[in-house]
């Protein structure tokens, strides 16, 4: 059952099912691992040095994702990992049918997590009547 079929079946498109990974957005910052209260996320990565080119005058170091795994047998679906990701690499998918026959089947590696990304619904549109109130930085005159 895909995401559209689940919505038609009465499940909310914003339901918390499985966590999807957008691999290209992950910078191996480890924030999701550190903030997870259940320690159900494992990330391995390494750094590579890229040579100087026309855009970058000096060699630069980039982080490369080697392994990203979530053990859904430990996950309590709190969503902290999705909220703290500064690069929007993690998303909620409404798909909830991902059970396996053993506990080992509940550990999803990055390939499987990336596959769930296709089931993530697009973000809802903003309310056209909403008022964006951006007061800007506080000034000393504003403090009464």
Residue pairs with C-beta under 8 A, 6 or more apart in sequence:
1 9
1 95
1 97
2 95
2 119
3 13
3 93
3 94
3 95
3 119
3 120
3 121
6 13
6 15
6 94
6 95
6 96
7 13
7 94
7 121
11 94
11 96
12 94
13 94
13 121
14 92
14 94
14 121
14 124
15 92
15 94
15 96
16 77
16 79
16 92
17 92
17 93
17 94
17 95
17 96
17 98
18 72
18 93
18 95
18 96
18 98
18 108
18 116
19 70
19 75
19 81
19 82
19 90
19 91
19 92
19 93
19 113
19 116
20 90
20 91
20 92
20 93
20 113
20 114
20 115
20 116
20 117
20 119
20 120
21 68
21 89
21 90
21 110
21 113
21 114
21 116
21 117
22 88
22 89
22 90
22 91
22 114
22 117
23 65
23 68
23 89
23 110
23 114
25 87
25 88
25 89
26 65
26 68
26 87
26 89
27 63
27 87
27 89
28 43
28 45
28 63
28 64
28 65
29 63
29 86
29 87
30 43
31 84
31 85
31 86
32 41
32 43
32 80
32 81
32 84
32 85
32 90
33 39
33 41
33 42
33 43
35 80
35 81
35 84
36 80
36 81
37 76
37 78
37 80
38 74
38 75
38 76
39 74
40 70
40 71
40 72
40 73
40 74
40 75
41 68
41 69
41 70
41 71
41 81
42 67
42 68
42 69
42 70
42 71
43 65
43 67
43 68
43 69
44 65
44 66
44 67
45 63
45 64
45 65
45 66
45 67
46 63
46 64
46 66
47 61
47 62
47 63
47 64
48 61
48 62
48 64
49 59
49 60
49 61
50 56
50 59
50 60
50 61
50 62
51 59
52 58
52 59
65 110
67 109
67 110
68 109
68 110
68 113
69 107
69 108
69 109
69 110
69 113
70 107
70 108
70 113
71 106
71 107
72 98
72 106
72 107
72 108
73 103
73 106
73 107
79 92
81 90
82 90
82 91
82 92
91 117
91 120
92 120
93 116
93 117
93 119
93 120
94 119
94 121
95 116
95 119
98 108
99 105
99 106
100 106
108 116
